[in-house]
Amino acid sequence: MKNVFYTLVLMLAFIGSAAAQQTQAIKVGPLGFLFGNYNARYEKALNDKSSFQVGANFFNYEVLDESVTGFGVDLGYRYYFREAIEGAYVSPAVGFDLLKTFDLNYSTLGLGATVGYQWVAGGGFVVDLGLGYGYNVLVNLDEGLNEDEYGGGGVRFTFALGYAF
């Protein structure tokens, strides 16, 4: 009976310490709301120093009198230099977007990489900052769309707020 009691106490202690370690996070990019880009991310630790992140975007904005609406998904791997979910990281990522401009539909495949830092406060509050480069290529387009006007590379900036658990 004592062995069962000690085993239960050890299991509860282990579960409590595992629950204290944050291995998941949900985040949103609050600056996107200013520009019509709404996004959310979910991150889960794979081991002590790496995680994967999956995200979804919805955008609806105007650039130079051109209305753009669309939906996208992305997947990234993060390598943390000290501990997964917190600290400095490098992250390659891939994304796929379905877009509509005027009456034309097209899709893009994006590849990129980011270097960043993610802070996790004692209460689980997360701040994620990063800077990187990404390149989009057209995958499919309607007739009448000039391929040279779409696609290409550019600097990517990450600013996200969220909660780790």
C-alpha positions in Angstrom: 0.0 0.0 0.0 2.9 2.4 0.8 4.4 1.7 -2.6 1.2 2.6 -4.4 1.0 5.8 -2.3 4.6 6.8 -3.1 4.0 5.9 -6.8 0.9 8.1 -6.9 2.8 11.0 -5.2 5.7 10.7 -7.7 3.3 10.6 -10.6 1.4 13.7 -9.4 4.7 15.5 -8.9 5.9 14.6 -12.4 2.6 15.6 -13.9 2.7 18.9 -12.0 6.3 19.7 -13.2 5.4 18.7 -16.8 2.4 21.0 -16.7 4.7 23.8 -15.5 6.8 23.5 -18.6 5.2 25.3 -21.4 5.3 23.2 -24.5 2.6 24.9 -26.6 1.6 28.4 -27.6 -1.1 30.2 -29.5 -0.4 33.6 -31.0 -1.9 36.3 -33.1 -0.3 39.1 -35.1 -2.0 42.3 -33.7 -0.5 44.7 -36.3 -2.1 42.8 -39.1 -5.5 44.0 -37.9 -4.5 47.6 -39.0 -3.9 46.4 -42.6 -6.6 43.8 -43.1 -4.4 40.8 -42.4 -5.8 38.5 -39.7 -3.6 35.6 -38.6 -3.2 33.0 -35.9 -0.5 30.5 -35.1 -0.2 27.4 -33.0 3.2 26.2 -31.8 4.1 22.9 -30.2 7.5 21.7 -28.9 8.9 18.6 -30.6 11.7 18.1 -28.1 14.0 20.2 -25.9 15.2 22.6 -28.6 12.7 22.5 -31.5 9.1 23.0 -32.3 6.7 23.2 -35.3 4.3 26.0 -35.9 1.2 26.0 -38.1 -0.7 29.1 -39.0 -3.7 30.5 -40.9 -4.1 33.9 -42.5 -7.1 35.8 -43.9 -6.5 39.0 -45.7 -8.6 41.7 -47.2 -6.9 44.9 -48.1 -6.2 47.5 -50.9 -2.9 48.3 -52.3 -2.6 51.1 -55.0 -6.4 50.9 -55.8 -6.1 47.1 -56.1 -8.3 45.0 -53.8 -6.8 41.7 -52.6 -8.6 39.1 -50.6 -7.4 35.6 -49.7 -6.7 32.8 -47.3 -3.4 31.1 -46.5 -1.9 28.4 -44.4 1.8 28.0 -43.4 4.0 25.5 -41.6 7.3 26.2 -40.0 10.0 24.4 -38.0 11.8 26.3 -35.2 15.2 25.5 -33.8 15.7 27.2 -30.4 19.3 27.7 -29.2 18.5 27.1 -25.6 15.0 25.8 -24.9 11.9 25.1 -27.1 9.2 27.7 -27.1 11.4 30.4 -25.5 14.5 32.3 -26.5 16.4 32.8 -29.8 15.4 30.7 -32.8 15.8 30.2 -36.5 12.8 29.0 -38.5 12.4 27.8 -42.1 8.8 27.9 -43.3 6.5 27.1 -46.2 3.2 28.6 -47.0 0.3 28.4 -49.5 -2.1 31.2 -50.3 -5.3 31.4 -52.4 -5.8 35.0 -53.6 -8.3 37.0 -55.5 -7.4 40.3 -57.2 -10.2 42.1 -59.2 -11.9 39.1 -60.8 -8.8 36.9 -61.1 -7.9 34.0 -58.9 -4.4 32.7 -58.3 -2.4 30.8 -55.7 1.2 31.1 -54.5 3.7 28.9 -52.7 6.0 30.7 -50.3 9.3 29.7 -48.9 11.2 31.6 -46.2 13.3 31.8 -43.2 13.2 33.9 -40.0 15.6 34.6 -37.1 13.8 35.7 -34.0 13.4 35.7 -30.2 10.3 34.6 -28.2 9.8 35.7 -24.6 7.5 33.8 -22.3 6.5 35.7 -19.1 5.8 33.9 -15.8 2.0 33.9 -16.4 2.4 32.4 -19.9 2.2 35.7 -21.9 4.2 35.4 -25.1 5.9 38.0 -27.3 7.4 36.8 -30.5 9.7 39.1 -32.7 11.4 38.0 -35.8 13.0 39.2 -39.1 13.4 37.1 -42.2 13.1 36.8 -45.9 10.5 35.0 -48.0 10.0 34.3 -51.6 6.6 33.5 -53.3 6.1 31.8 -56.6 2.9 31.5 -58.6 1.4 28.0 -58.6 -1.8 28.6 -60.5 -3.3 31.6 -62.2 -6.3 32.6 -64.3 -5.9 33.7 -67.9 -5.3 37.4 -68.2 -3.1 37.7 -65.2 0.4 39.0 -65.9 2.7 36.6 -64.3 5.5 39.2 -64.0 3.4 41.3 -61.7 3.0 38.7 -59.0 5.4 36.7 -56.9 8.9 37.6 -55.8 10.7 38.0 -52.5 10.8 40.4 -49.6 11.6 41.0 -46.0 9.3 39.4 -43.5 8.6 40.8 -40.0 7.1 38.8 -37.2 5.4 40.5 -34.2 3.0 38.2 -32.4 1.3 38.1 -28.9 -0.1 35.1 -27.3 -0.2 32.6 -24.5 2.0 29.6 -23.7 0.7 26.6 -21.8 
